[in-house]
């Protein structure tokens, strides 16, 4: 199943989705019919230029969401919270790479002028939440303009904004509260708005830790190559990335690749690799692998070094982590 849409101020996702697939709208909710699977898509209006979409379903066939860029400039920032136990592909159309690895949770922030494709596999529970708001609404929520380039690029409505952040446990807990809520009383709208504002607080707090000092608009080709580079870096976590090869693959200078990668993902290529390595290490320890097995599988020849790197990210040594997993 493929659903193609164009970003615009008047676009209503659930109305258009329901019309294409013949699903009647029940208030602000689409109930997936048994012929397609099970679950729902809910829309919650949080205020002017401020909306929430909650996707919770399991489909019988793969779903592909094609978002084409706006035909005319307009002020919209989409913040996508992907919280699936299994990875989905979330890329631009020219490449299909995994957005996540080993149950990683992620946030993606994109301006309306970016084209993207999200692919949801068949027979897999999907949890996918989108907050859409204008930069003016975002500015009003913050009531201040932080001296941080990532935040400024959102607030200024800059073109070609693409930012990616891993989600911490606080964000995952808030998403669970949002997606599992079934309130239907006078406080429903109030509840959703508070929880979404808490989510945005967590996102902004993460972005404020970034050290990016400039903004370069990301175009479709850049996005394709950056996600392909990221996929290559994460394909083999036992081998550190080799910058000259990655730059050649991306068709960029090393300087440009390093700058754009840090702008989108918030870290240097090596730091991103090392963090993913430690996420994988924690995952393997939870599966019952020994500390030495995990260290050697991830390319460490010195287990003391592995232990120090693991502790720097997780706060405890791998042996202690494994004991409490």
Steps between C-alpha positions, in 0.01 A plus 500: 500500500631842409369835620643807330438851624627854464561722799272802501321719759162344414613136494319266741678165526224283643230640268716439190620160621145390578374618162769312305452172686124524552514528880223710657612764747362462853543847646877556488584129485547248220439140606699262279252245353568125541563472126809723546608397850416650837562820696437868445629842402394781731523875446496740795481876450714673760446856382551721194779354284559228760388140438572145614464178296526162671550196276440167676432205274607170354438470127466196277713663229800734502399865519706764319444866585635736232521860612573745220626848582265794520429663165528843662688597816304478823584485866486140628739290704430127523640318802479125454532266797575146387461253785489158341667193642594403145669743261315684227655660194477877499693653214475714195382315189838418348617279784335259739698463820404420854414793724578297808707210624450256791171654610636855491238771547534820304374852441518663159428869444441622145380814326213489248729538200661158547391189314493172691383140490398297806459125460308293754536121468201269490390305808711711740347723771567862403521788748564827326415843637526833319480849647444772242534865593605830352826661596292790635317259734830344601644843580194584710541177699866570572446868586870552436744444217784273614844581364518168319519458124280188482217676688545825306470318167158368613379830646609698195320264263825434314475283188644152492480428875570135580597401854522154653519411871492168685226490763569451866280314749316818604379553143398136465300521823318812381420334167357200683276732703382674184439194288332298775273782618131453429363801682165640393412772747531875546873469576593298190635791294684634804660159564627462143637851482694463826651169390598634157658806659699265725611311189610822332688599815697174484576552130615859551713398798673240281553745213648757739785259571609522139804702401405575138585861423352546151208380290531376144172412327473125444377400156373166378837382370676596823237322707530185290875494540503581872260217583698267273821598682330441834377159385852410386648611833248287693523194275810366673548631853825309538678727251548873564387723212756603239430862412673515157299197378175642635563838335576330168181293530293812575660707225588770753818650630597372843439848641147520361413147608622559857310831526168372358514175698552691825222744405243223436600242760652726767831313525814434305493186289730318743303608809178383332665166424627464856160577654329249270770250591416539869125475432573172321722390790218559749259312273733200477560496875123494554485198269736311731832531317806521724696824537799352317281371214338841459830686511664278240191496276511880494867515406661571835830320554540650847209419732607766750459760224160354412396523864605866525320598179185314607502663846545846348170458312292283735634610838593147611751242386373228265530228764280699739257581218475134401431397858206737521366449147 
